[in-house]
Amino acid sequence: MDIKEWLKRIGMEQHAESFAENEVGVARAIDGGMGQKEADGLIGLFRLIRDGSMAEVTDDVELVTGRAPIGLSAFARDYAEALCRQL
């Protein structure tokens, strides 16, 4: 699933197109009140997801936290309100 589809699935469809391009996504995040470093980091994360660099599943989360990780959909559902406040 690409980042635009993911944003649509978590109810942030209005942001899907603006985050499609890195520069537009950063500008939109900053316009929404996010700091430059945070916006760059968020778009960098989206870039890694989009290019497949984060596709490998590891047991790192469970090793560090002692509990199984949640899936991206569960994370998006659980934190959608907080994520939307950042935009």
C-alpha positions as a LaTeX table, in Angstrom:
\begin{tabular}{lrrr}
\hline
Residue & $x$ (\AA) & $y$ (\AA) & $z$ (\AA) \\
\hline
Met1 & 0.00 & 0.00 & 0.00 \\
Asp2 & 1.40 & 3.42 & $-0.87$ \\
Ile3 & 1.33 & 6.42 & 1.45 \\
Lys4 & $-1.61$ & 8.06 & $-0.31$ \\
Glu5 & $-3.73$ & 4.94 & 0.15 \\
Trp6 & $-2.65$ & 4.69 & 3.81 \\
Leu7 & $-3.63$ & 8.31 & 4.50 \\
Lys8 & $-7.01$ & 7.69 & 2.86 \\
Arg9 & $-7.59$ & 4.57 & 4.96 \\
Ile10 & $-6.96$ & 6.41 & 8.24 \\
Gly11 & $-9.34$ & 9.23 & 7.37 \\
Met12 & $-6.76$ & 11.77 & 6.25 \\
Glu13 & $-7.71$ & 11.69 & 2.59 \\
Gln14 & $-7.53$ & 15.47 & 2.36 \\
His15 & $-3.76$ & 15.21 & 2.98 \\
Ala16 & $-3.08$ & 12.34 & 0.59 \\
Glu17 & $-2.17$ & 14.41 & $-2.44$ \\
Ser18 & $-0.12$ & 16.99 & $-0.56$ \\
Phe19 & 2.08 & 14.33 & 1.01 \\
Ala20 & 2.66 & 12.64 & $-2.33$ \\
Glu21 & 5.58 & 14.95 & $-3.05$ \\
Asn22 & 8.21 & 15.63 & $-0.41$ \\
Glu23 & 8.46 & 19.40 & $-0.79$ \\
Val24 & 4.70 & 19.89 & $-0.89$ \\
Gly25 & 4.25 & 17.61 & 2.13 \\
Val26 & 6.82 & 19.52 & 4.18 \\
Ala27 & 5.29 & 22.87 & 3.25 \\
Arg28 & 1.79 & 21.64 & 4.10 \\
Ala29 & 2.93 & 20.24 & 7.46 \\
Ile30 & 4.68 & 23.52 & 8.32 \\
Asp31 & 1.63 & 25.52 & 7.25 \\
Gly32 & $-0.36$ & 23.35 & 9.66 \\
Gly33 & 1.90 & 24.33 & 12.55 \\
Met34 & 4.53 & 21.60 & 12.51 \\
Gly35 & 8.16 & 22.63 & 12.94 \\
Gln36 & 10.66 & 22.29 & 10.10 \\
Lys37 & 12.59 & 19.42 & 11.73 \\
Glu38 & 9.41 & 17.50 & 12.54 \\
Ala39 & 8.02 & 18.02 & 9.03 \\
Asp40 & 11.28 & 16.90 & 7.43 \\
Gly41 & 11.30 & 13.83 & 9.69 \\
Leu42 & 7.69 & 12.94 & 8.92 \\
Ile43 & 8.18 & 13.24 & 5.18 \\
Gly44 & 11.44 & 11.30 & 5.47 \\
Leu45 & 9.54 & 8.53 & 7.23 \\
Phe46 & 6.89 & 8.53 & 4.52 \\
Arg47 & 9.67 & 8.34 & 1.90 \\
Leu48 & 11.13 & 5.26 & 3.60 \\
Ile49 & 7.71 & 3.62 & 3.74 \\
Arg50 & 6.99 & 4.50 & 0.13 \\
Asp51 & 10.26 & 3.12 & $-1.23$ \\
Gly52 & 9.94 & $-0.12$ & 0.75 \\
Ser53 & 12.93 & 0.47 & 3.03 \\
Met54 & 10.81 & $-0.31$ & 6.08 \\
Ala55 & 9.09 & $-3.41$ & 4.69 \\
Glu56 & 11.20 & $-5.92$ & 6.61 \\
Val57 & 9.53 & $-7.15$ & 9.77 \\
Thr58 & 11.80 & $-7.66$ & 12.78 \\
Asp59 & 11.31 & $-8.57$ & 16.42 \\
Asp60 & 13.04 & $-5.38$ & 17.63 \\
Val61 & 9.91 & $-3.81$ & 19.17 \\
Glu62 & 9.16 & $-6.90$ & 21.21 \\
Leu63 & 12.79 & $-7.20$ & 22.31 \\
Val64 & 12.87 & $-3.58$ & 23.50 \\
Thr65 & 9.37 & $-3.22$ & 24.96 \\
Gly66 & 8.57 & $-6.77$ & 26.00 \\
Arg67 & 5.29 & $-6.77$ & 24.07 \\
Ala68 & 4.33 & $-7.57$ & 20.51 \\
Pro69 & 4.13 & $-4.64$ & 18.09 \\
Ile70 & 0.84 & $-3.45$ & 16.69 \\
Gly71 & 0.22 & $-3.21$ & 12.96 \\
Leu72 & 0.24 & 0.04 & 11.02 \\
Ser73 & $-3.54$ & 0.03 & 10.65 \\
Ala74 & $-4.03$ & $-0.37$ & 14.41 \\
Phe75 & $-1.50$ & 2.39 & 15.09 \\
Ala76 & $-3.20$ & 4.72 & 12.62 \\
Arg77 & $-6.62$ & 3.99 & 14.10 \\
Asp78 & $-5.43$ & 4.44 & 17.68 \\
Tyr79 & $-3.44$ & 7.61 & 17.03 \\
Ala80 & $-5.41$ & 9.22 & 14.16 \\
Glu81 & $-6.70$ & 12.04 & 16.34 \\
Ala82 & $-3.21$ & 12.92 & 17.62 \\
Leu83 & $-1.75$ & 12.67 & 14.11 \\
Cys84 & $-4.44$ & 14.95 & 12.69 \\
Arg85 & $-3.74$ & 17.58 & 15.36 \\
Gln86 & $-0.16$ & 17.71 & 14.05 \\
Leu87 & $-1.38$ & 18.48 & 10.54 \\
\hline
\end{tabular}
